């Protein structure tokens, strides 16, 4: 396991740093031994260690150009960056890093994209994703039928879950507002007094 992987596992809460040395952190040897014995260690590393754009494209089985188009469309966004110094080729390059979980869920989260066309696009051809419109932040919508398909439940179960979540949100957002507005206002315009909820 590399020092970089240890750092990612520590940020994920699976290891604890001992001391405050940033460049050469120490971890408890017993924790490392327990973690090394886990059968799912490759899956843990896969889940918590971010991927570069080339690695993500290879994992999805598509060209790097197609993955870059998915990033431009807003289908996936980087979780961090790393600076790589190519001393002979022009200096420092900033490379975006993507969550392995986000990369794995990309085909599931975007079922309307023709994966076959993207995967079989030949070198030198325009990306099939280039014809799509970018996602507007905060306005990306998924149909309940697609949520049900992704979760492996029927549309009725997805609709019931959405209604229950909506009721829960409305209960938590309106209750404090109602109590706040019920407090008396003094002449200076500030709310005074207290009222039991």
C-alpha positions, 0 to 999 in steps of 0.5 A: 500500500502506497503512502497516497493510499494510506492518506486516502484511507485516513481521510475516509476514516479507516485509519487514524494519523498519529502526530501532526507531520504532514509529509510523512504521517504515521499510522497505528501499526495495529490498524494497518495490520487489521486493514491488511487482513480484510478481504475487501481491501481492494474494494476499499481502495477502489472506493476511496482512492480517486481516479485520474481522467485516463483511469476513469475513461479506461474503467468505463471502457470509453475513450478519453475524449468521451470522458472529457465530453461527459465532464464538460456536460456536467455528468461528473465533476472532479472531487479534487486535483493533483499537481504533476511536475513534468520538468522536461515537458513544460512544467506543472500540470493540474490533473483533476481527480474523480471519485471511483464511486461516481465513475462507477455510477455514471452509466447508472445515473445517465441511462439515456446516454447510448453507451453502445455508441459511446463505447464503439466510437472509433479514434478520430471520430467526434464524440457522440456526447458532443450533440447533448446539451450540458446539465444546468447546475441545480436543474438536473432531473431524474424521472421517478421511473428511472429512480425505480429502475436504478434502485431496483424497485417499481415506480409505485415504491419510488413515488411513495418514497418521494412523497414520504421525503417531501412530507418529511422536508415540509415538516422540518422546514415549516415548523421552525418558521411557524414558531419564529413568526409566532414570537412577538415583535418589539418596536425596534423590530426584533423578536422577543420572548420565547415560546415552547415548540 
